[in-house]
Amino acid sequence: MSKQYNGKHLTLDERMVIQNCIYGGMSKTEIAKKLNKHKSTIGKEIRFYRTFYTTVNSYPVDCAKFQTCPDKSTCTKLCEKYENFTCKRRDISVGACNGCVKSPHCRFPKATYNAINADRLYKQKLIDTRKGFNLTDEEINFIGNIIAPLLLKGQSPYQIRLNHPELGICEKSLYNYIEAGIFKDFGIDRFVLRRQVSRKKTRKKSEIKLKKRQDRSYLIGRKYDDYLNYINQTGETNIVQMDTVYNDGSTGPFIQTFKFVRFGFMFAILHKEKNALEMNKGIALLSRILGPVLFKKYVAVILPDRGSEFIRAHELEKIRPAEYRTRVFYCDPMQSCQKASLENNHIELRYILPKHKDLYELGLNLQDDLNLVISHINSAPKEKLDGKSPIELLKFLAPNLADRFFKFGIKEINKDEITLLPSLLKK
């Protein structure tokens, strides 16, 4: 005869028992037997409501090979040797690090189960599944006073929640509250949430005018397949994606963008014209900012699209006829996804510099103005970087490179001062 379990929800007292049992080294099976619950109930409770955290001395990347890696000073998840760290106690056995004798010395991410926190998260989950929202006036005022000024600066709920854990709610709940109009008294409704960049309507084939380029010799040995082969052969990871952004092709201004993929860091240079000569000047300026040694190290490969402004590949690559400073390869036609990392940054750039707007009127007149825009974008935490900002990652992995950009005018912005709206450039 199978054992009968009570089907009641876990109480705070039962969660305290789970917490104490984990500290005592008991298995999930033993805890389940003690509480007259199924083993899967205990496993789900710990897995769903445990909290991951890192310490000050944590490894920058949770790679299982980090301790023995000879390149740990430049380690990222982009490394082809990366292997996700797993712990028998944390990931397989009991599911939490409470009471682990190795925990004080372990520098990998830890997971702890706290009964009070688990009970709070569980009740929050119940609230989110109900119709309506269970918030007191005091809670609404508390949350609204924090999020209102940050949303009006263009920050996302993810970024706000990450920088303000005192809110005590998850990102999903914050979205739900905003869309439900709970914070209308603070000037906040669903329309302040950042939207995806709208797509242009595809033109009919008969409307598309194709312009063939006469000389395409610059593509020999520099196509996307050549790029993949080069990366596979050399193992090169310091790749910089390059593009141009503008609204008016006749008057400008034109923004030459660079994405240091390894660090998630974007840099940009302002131009009054969009042609091959100006783009080459941009590369020359970047080389002066970094210096020849750092440029050759961190701009080892440049990947632009096939725009006419990037066709002078030889001049981009070489300082002198026999001396390479970088290698240039080109994306396939109509394949912007091949430099998707930079394209995603352009979405953020468009929050501040929307399409169909006069960029000069918005306040983009000098390189200092563009530096301010880039500083705010790079200071915003990114979910793909585990809540870190590109500037934080750059400072940690390549402090000498970060210092060069700081001297040029890029700066780290306080989290609550980050603005990702056109109002950033208003004097």
N, C-alpha and C positions, 0 to 999 in steps of 0.2 A: 504493500500500500504506500502510495506516494505521500510525502510529508506535506502538510497543509501550512500555508503561510498566511499571515494577516495581510490584507491588501491595503492597509492604511498608509497615508503619506507619512514620510519621516518627520518627526518633531525635532525641535531644537535640542531637547534632552538626548534623543537618539543620535543626533549629529555630534553631540559632545562625546557620546560613547565611541562613535567611529573615530573621532579625533584622538581620543585617549588610547584606543586600541592600536591605531597606526603608530603612535609614539611607543607603544609597548611591543612593537614588532610582530603583531598578529597578522595573519593573512586575511584576504577577503572572505575566504570560506569560513574561517574561525569567527570573524566579525558577524557574518550573516547568521551563523548558528547562534551566537550570543543574542542577537536582536530578533531571531525568528523571522528572518527575511531571506529571500533568494540571493544567491551569490551575485547574480547579474544586477540586482537592485543596488547592492553595495558598490559594485564596479562602476555603474553608471553615475551614481551619486558622487563618487570621488572624481571620476573623469570629467563630469560636467561642471563641477563647482570648485575644483582645485584652482589655485592661482599660480601662474608662472612668474618668476621674477629673476633678476640678475643682481649681483653684488657689484660693488665698486671695482673689485679686482677680477671681474669676470672676463673670460676670453671674449674677444671682439666677434668671433664667429664660432658657432656651435658645431665645429667640424670634429669628427672623431679622431682625425689624424693631427689635430692642431699641436698637441704637445711634442710630437716628434717631427713636425714639418720644418724643413730647413728654410722655408720662405714665409714663416709665420708673421714677419713684420709687414708683409704686403698681402696677407691672407684675406680673401673675400669668398662669398658663396658662388662667384662666377668661375672660380678655379675648377678645372676639369677633374682634379683629384678630390674635390670636396665630397665628404661622406657624412651624412647627418648623424650626430651623436645620439646614441640610445643608451638608456640606463635600465638595467633589469628591475630595480626597485621602483624607479620613477615611471617607466613606460610599460612594463610587462607585469610585474608582481602586484604589489599593493597599490601602486599608482601615485604615490606621494613621497616626498623626501622627509616628512616628519620623523624625528627620532633616528635618522640615519647617522651613524658615527662618522661617516666620511663627509657629511654635509658642510661642516665648518671649513673644510679645506678644499671642497669641490668648487671649481671655477666655471663649470658649465651651468646653463640655466636650470633653476630648481623649481619644483612644483610642491606647494604646500596646501594641505587641506585644513581650513579653519572653519569650525562649526558655525560661528556667528556670521562670518562672511557668506558661507554656503547657504545658510538659512535666509539671509537677506537677498542673495541672488535668486534663490528659489521663489521667494515671495514676489520679487520683481517679475519673474517669468510668468507667474500666475496673473499678475496685473496686466502684462502685455497681451495675454491671450483672451482677456475679457473685453467686452464691449465697453467703451468709455475708458477713462483714466482716473486712477485713484491717487490724486495729488491734493494736498492741502494748499491753502492760500500761501502759507509760509514757504512751502516747498517750491511753488510756482514762482514766487518772488525771488527766492534764493537762486534758482536755476536761471530765471530770466535775466537777472542783473549781471550774471556772469556771461551768458551766451550772446546777449543782444549786441553789445559793442563789437564782439569778435566776429559774429555773422555779418554785421554791417561793414566789416573790413574785408570780407570775402573768404574768411576761413571756413573750412568744412567742419561738419559735426565730428568727423573722425579726429581732426587736429585739435578741436576744442576739448573733446573727451580725453584725449591723450595727455594734454597739458593741464587738465583740471580734473583729476580723479576724485576730488572732493564732491563732484556732482552726484556720485553714487548711482549713476544710471549707465546703461550700455548705449552704444552708438545707435543701435536700432530703435531703442526707446526714444532717444532724443529726436531722431527723424520723425517718428510717429507723433510725438508731442507737437513738433513744429507744424507738420502737415495737418494736424487736427485743429490748429489755430489757438492753442492754449496760451501762446505768448503774444497775441495780437496787441495787448495793452502796452507791450514793450516795442511796438513797431515791427514785430517779427511775424511773418507768415510764410507759407510754402514757397512764395515767389522770391524770397531772398536766398534760397538754396541755389548753389551753383548748378548750372545746367551743362549738359554736354554741348560741345561745339556743333552747331547746326551744319548739315551737309548741303552743298550746292546741288541743285537739281541737275541731273545728268542731261546733257544736250543730245539731241538726235545726231546720228552719224552724218547726216547731210549738212549739219550746222558746224561740224568740226573741221577746221582747216589745218591740214597737216603741213608742217614745214620741215623739209628734209635738210639736214646739215651736209654740206658737201664733203668736208674732210672729217672723217671719223677715226683717223689713225690713232688719236689719243687714247682710244679704247683698247687698243691691242695690248694684251697682257694685263688689263686693268678692269675686266668685267667682274661681275659678282661671283661667278664660279672661280675666277682667278683669286679673288679675295678669300673664298673659303679654303682653297688649296693652300694659299699662303699661311693662313692662320693654323691650319692643320699641321703644316710642315714646321713652322717656327714656334707654335704654341704661344704666340703673341696675345697679350691680354689688354695692353694699353691702346685701346681703340677710341678714336674721336669721330663721332658722326657730325656732319656739317650740312647746313642748309641756309636759305635766306627767307626772311619773313617781311612782308610789306603789305600795304593796303592800296596805294596808288602807284602803279608802275611807271608813271610819267614824272611824278614830283617827289616820290619818296616820303619820308626817309626809309632806308633799307637796313634791315638788321641781319647781320651774319651771325648765325648761331652755331655753337659748338657744344657737343655733349660728351663729357668724359665718362664713358659708359661704366667703367670700373667703379667710379665713386658716385654715380648718379648726379654728377655736378654739371650744370649748364653755365656757359660763358657766352657773351655776345658783344659784338662790335658794331657801332653805328656808322652807316655810310650815307652819302648824299646821292650816289649813283649805284646802279646794279650792273656791273660788267666784270669781265675777267680780270682787268687791271686792278679794280677796287678790291675784289676778293683776294687777289694775291697780296695786296697791301695789308689786308686783314691778317693773313697768315704771317706776314713779316712782322706785324705788330705783336701778334701772339708769341712769336719767337723772341722778340725783344723783352716782352714781359717775363717770360719764363727763363730766358737765357738759353744758349745753345745746348747745354748739357741736359737740363730738365726737359726742354722741348723734344730732344731726340729720345729721351726715356719715356715721357708720358704722352707724346703725340707720335707714337711709332707708326700708326696707321690712321689715315683719314678716309672716311667713307661718306661722300656726298651723293646726291642724285645726279642726273645727266643734264642739269640746267646749263644753258650756254655760258653762264658766268663762271663755271668750274672747268672749262675745257682745257685750260693751259696747265695740264698736269705736270709737265716737265719742270715748269717754273715753281709749282707748288712743292715738288718733291726735292729739288736739288738746290744747294747753296752755290755749288760750282759744278761744272759738267761731270766730274768724276766723283762727287761727294753727295750722297743722299742724306737728307735730314729727316725724311719721313717717306712713307709709301702711300700712294693714292689709288683707290679702287672706286668703282662706280656701281650703284644699285642698278638693277634691271629696269627697263622702262615701265612706268606706271606701277611700281612696286615700292611704295613708301613704307610698307610693312617691314622691309629689310633694314630700315633704320627707325624702327618703332619707338625705341627709347627716346630719341629726340622728338619725334612727332608727339609723343605724350606730353613732353615739356612744352611744346607749342600750345597745347590746350590751356595750360596754366598761364602762359604768356598772353593768351587771348582773353583771359579774365581781366587783365589790366589794360591791354591794348586791343579792344574789340575790332573785329572786321567792320568795314564800311564806315569807319571813323577817321577823321583827319588826325593823324598821329601827332602832327605839330601842334594842333589846337589842344590835344589832350595833355601836352606838356613835354613831349619827347623831342627835345631840341639839341641836347648835348649828350656826350658819352656819359657824363655824370648822372644824367637822368636815367639812362639805360642801366648803369651800374646799380642804381637804387632799385629798379625793377628786378634785376637779376638777384640782388641781395635778398629781397623778400621771398622770391621763389625758392632759392636755395636754402633759406632758413626754415621753411615749412617742413614739418616732419612728414615722412613718406611711409605708407604702410609696407611697401616693398622693401624698405630698409629697416624693418622691425621697429618703426616708430622714431628712428633717428632722421635727422635732416642731412641733406647732401654736404653741407658745410661741416657738420659734426663728423661725418665719415671721412671727409677730405682731411680735416685737421688730425684725425687719429691715424689714418693710413699713409698720408703724404704731407706732413706738416711743412716741409720745405716748399711744396707746390702751393699749399694754402697761403703761406706767407707772401708769395709772389703776387697772388691775386688780391690779397688784402692791401698790399702796397699800391696796387693799381686803383683801388677804390671800392672793391667788394668788401662787405662787412656782414657780420652776423647780427641778425635782428632778434630782439627779445621776442619770445613766443607770443606774448599778448599784444605786441605791437605790429605783428605781421598783417599786412594789408594786401589783398589780392583783388583789388577793384580799381577802376580808372581814377578814383579819387586819390590814389597814391601820389600821382604826379601834380595834383592841384596845389599850387603855391599859396 
